[in-house]
């Protein structure tokens, strides 16, 4: 694995994760006042953090119903992923520093640098009521405005994905070797909508579960073997003490789901 050909995504300043034994797992994030288990778990975030987790009108995730999508002249989404490998897996969706290392997307003429890659097991969004065993979030940011644009990719169980060169593990939950371009489905059908971050964040500063995120959810899942998915579940357990790291579905509140014309 060559460092010159790798995307290093820093975990310093993200969240404190405890292993099931109560010991800190290397590379795990630390959160000030929330977790994925117990009284501070996702089922209580809306009451613990009413602004905006509980009172927001554009919260994520939710059930994506494709029949309700409306065709729209969306600015085109283009992936500019030039770096072959991802060396560090994040375990949260909050980001403070830009470590895009030249990888970015464009939505129309606007560039969003890749700054964070993390996964949730099982998926946070559902697609027409179907939940997938895993979901990858590729977090991008406009370097000029700070606007976040997240691309979500569902992961289904099937054949092994050759892009997972070295998966994470219980002992090394944030050490991976992933071929970045293999995280994007070949068929690039998607829906776009307004949403939020799916955690309360790395600080106590309001708002929590911050809204205003431009979401693009890919409609075609990529495929990994059950063993590969299990490795990501083990990494989640090492950091959070549970393999379940998804927020419950939130109300759609009549928000628009937009599909590119011609899809």
C-alpha positions in Angstrom: 0.0 0.0 0.0 1.7 3.2 -1.1 1.1 6.3 0.9 1.5 8.5 -2.2 -1.4 6.7 -3.7 -3.7 6.9 -0.6 -6.4 9.0 0.9 -5.7 9.5 4.6 -8.8 10.7 6.4 -7.9 12.0 9.9 -9.9 10.8 12.9 -8.2 13.2 15.4 -10.9 15.6 16.6 -13.8 13.2 15.8 -15.5 10.9 18.5 -14.4 8.7 21.7 -15.3 5.1 21.1 -15.1 2.3 23.7 -14.6 -1.3 22.9 -16.9 -3.9 24.4 -14.3 -4.5 27.1 -14.5 -0.8 28.1 -11.1 0.0 26.7 -10.6 2.6 24.0 -10.1 1.1 20.6 -7.4 2.7 18.5 -8.7 5.2 16.0 -12.2 5.4 17.4 -13.9 8.7 17.8 -15.2 10.3 21.0 -18.5 12.0 21.5 -19.4 14.5 24.3 -22.9 13.4 25.2 -24.3 10.7 23.0 -23.7 7.1 22.0 -25.2 4.3 20.0 -26.2 2.3 23.1 -28.1 2.9 26.4 -29.8 6.1 27.6 -27.7 8.2 25.2 -28.5 6.0 22.2 -30.3 7.0 19.0 -33.8 6.2 20.3 -33.4 9.2 22.7 -31.5 11.7 20.6 -34.7 13.6 19.6 -35.6 14.2 23.3 -32.0 14.8 24.4 -31.2 17.2 21.6 -34.5 18.9 20.5 -32.6 21.5 18.4 -32.5 20.1 15.6 -32.6 16.4 16.2 -36.1 16.5 17.6 -37.6 19.7 16.2 -36.0 19.8 12.8 -38.1 19.5 9.7 -35.5 18.0 7.4 -34.0 15.3 9.5 -32.1 12.2 8.2 -32.5 9.3 7.6 -36.0 8.3 6.4 -37.6 5.8 4.1 -36.9 6.8 0.5 -40.0 6.0 -1.6 -39.0 6.1 -5.2 -42.6 6.4 -6.4 -42.8 9.9 -4.8 -39.7 11.2 -6.6 -40.2 14.1 -9.0 -38.2 14.5 -12.2 -36.2 17.7 -12.1 -33.5 19.4 -14.2 -30.8 18.7 -11.6 -27.2 19.9 -12.1 -25.2 16.8 -13.0 -23.3 14.8 -10.4 -19.8 13.9 -11.4 -17.2 11.9 -9.4 -13.6 13.0 -9.5 -12.0 10.3 -7.5 -8.3 10.0 -8.4 -6.7 8.4 -5.4 -6.8 4.6 -5.3 -6.9 3.7 -1.7 -8.6 4.8 1.5 -6.4 4.1 4.5 -8.4 5.4 7.4 -12.1 4.7 8.0 -14.1 7.4 9.9 -16.7 6.4 12.5 -18.8 9.6 12.5 -20.2 12.0 10.0 -19.0 15.2 11.6 -15.9 16.7 10.1 -13.6 19.6 11.1 -10.8 19.4 8.7 -10.5 19.0 4.9 -8.5 15.9 4.1 -9.8 15.4 0.6 -6.4 14.9 -1.0 -7.6 15.8 -4.4 -10.8 13.7 -4.5 -14.0 15.6 -5.1 -17.4 15.6 -6.7 -19.0 18.3 -8.7 -22.7 19.1 -8.6 -23.1 21.4 -11.6 -20.2 23.8 -11.4 -19.8 23.6 -7.7 -16.9 21.5 -6.3 -17.2 19.6 -3.1 -14.0 18.0 -1.7 -14.2 14.6 -0.1 -13.4 15.0 3.6 -14.8 11.9 5.3 -15.8 8.3 4.6 -17.8 6.3 7.2 -20.3 3.4 7.3 -23.4 2.5 9.2 -24.5 -1.1 9.9 -27.3 -1.7 9.0 -28.2 1.1 6.6 -29.7 4.3 7.9 -31.9 5.1 4.9 -34.3 2.5 3.7 -35.3 2.2 0.0 -39.1 1.5 -0.5 -39.1 -0.1 3.0 -36.0 -2.2 2.4 -33.1 -1.9 4.8 -29.6 -3.0 3.7 -27.0 -4.6 5.8 -24.7 -1.6 5.4 -24.5 1.9 4.1 -21.5 4.0 3.2 -21.5 7.8 3.5 -19.1 9.9 1.4 -19.0 13.4 3.0 -18.0 16.3 0.8 -17.7 20.0 1.5 -17.6 23.2 -0.6 -14.2 24.7 0.4 -15.6 28.2 -0.2 -18.9 28.1 1.7 -18.6 25.1 4.0 -21.8 23.5 2.5 -21.9 19.8 3.0 -22.9 17.3 0.3 -23.2 13.7 1.3 -23.4 10.8 -1.1 -25.0 7.6 0.4 -24.3 4.2 -1.0 -26.2 1.1 0.0 -24.3 -2.2 0.5 -26.0 -5.5 -0.1 -24.7 -9.0 0.7 -23.4 -11.1 -2.2 -20.1 -11.7 -3.8 -16.9 -10.3 -2.3 -16.0 -6.8 -3.4 -12.4 -6.7 -4.7 -12.3 -3.1 -3.7 -12.2 -4.1 0.0 -8.5 -5.0 -0.1 -8.1 -5.0 3.7 -11.3 -4.6 5.9 -11.3 -3.1 9.4 -11.4 -5.3 12.4 -12.1 -5.4 16.1 -8.4 -4.7 16.9 -7.9 -2.1 14.1 -11.4 -0.6 13.6 -10.2 2.4 11.6 -7.4 0.8 9.5 -8.6 -0.3 6.1 -7.5 -0.5 2.5 -10.4 0.3 0.2 -10.3 1.1 -3.5 -12.2 4.3 -3.5 -13.6 4.0 -7.0 -15.2 0.7 -6.1 -17.4 2.3 -3.5 -19.5 3.9 -6.3 -22.1 1.8 -8.1 -21.6 1.4 -11.8 -25.2 2.4 -12.4 -25.4 6.0 -11.0 -29.1 6.5 -10.6 -29.8 8.6 -7.6 -32.3 10.9 -5.8 -31.4 14.3 -4.3 -33.0 15.9 -1.3 -32.4 18.1 1.7 -31.5 16.4 4.9 -29.3 16.5 8.0 -26.3 14.9 9.6 -27.4 11.6 11.2 -25.7 12.1 14.5 -25.8 14.9 17.1 -22.1 15.8 16.3 -18.8 16.1 18.0 -19.5 19.2 20.1 -22.4 20.5 22.3 -22.7 23.5 20.0 -26.2 23.9 18.5 -27.7 22.8 16.3 -27.4 19.0 16.8 -28.2 16.7 13.9 -27.6 19.8 11.8 -29.8 20.3 8.8 -28.9 22.0 5.5 -27.0 19.0 4.1 -27.4 18.3 0.3 -28.0 14.6 0.2 -27.6 12.3 -2.9 -28.6 8.7 -2.3 -27.5 6.2 -4.9 -30.4 3.9 -5.8 -28.3 0.9 -6.9 -26.4 -0.9 -4.0 -22.9 -2.1 -4.3 -22.2 -5.7 -3.1 -19.9 -7.1 -0.5 -19.6 -10.6 0.9 -21.1 -11.4 4.3 -17.6 -11.7 5.7 -16.7 -8.3 4.5 -19.8 -6.7 5.9 -19.2 -8.6 9.2 -15.7 -6.9 9.4 -17.3 -3.5 9.3 -19.8 -4.6 11.9 -16.9 -5.7 14.1 -15.2 -2.3 13.6 -18.5 -0.7 14.8 -18.6 -2.9 17.8 -15.0 -2.0 18.7 -15.8 1.7 18.6 -19.4 1.8 19.9 -19.9 -1.4 21.8 -22.6 -2.4 19.3 -22.8 -3.5 15.7 -25.9 -1.4 15.2 -24.9 2.2 14.3 -27.9 3.6 12.5 -30.3 6.3 13.6 -34.0 5.4 13.5 -36.0 6.7 10.5 -37.3 10.3 10.8 -40.4 11.9 9.3 -40.1 13.0 5.7 -42.4 16.0 6.4 -43.4 16.3 2.8 -39.9 17.1 1.5 -39.2 16.8 -2.2 -37.3 13.8 -3.6 -35.8 14.9 -6.9 -34.7 12.6 -9.7 -32.6 13.7 -12.7 -34.7 14.1 -15.8 -34.3 10.9 -17.9 -33.6 8.6 -15.0 
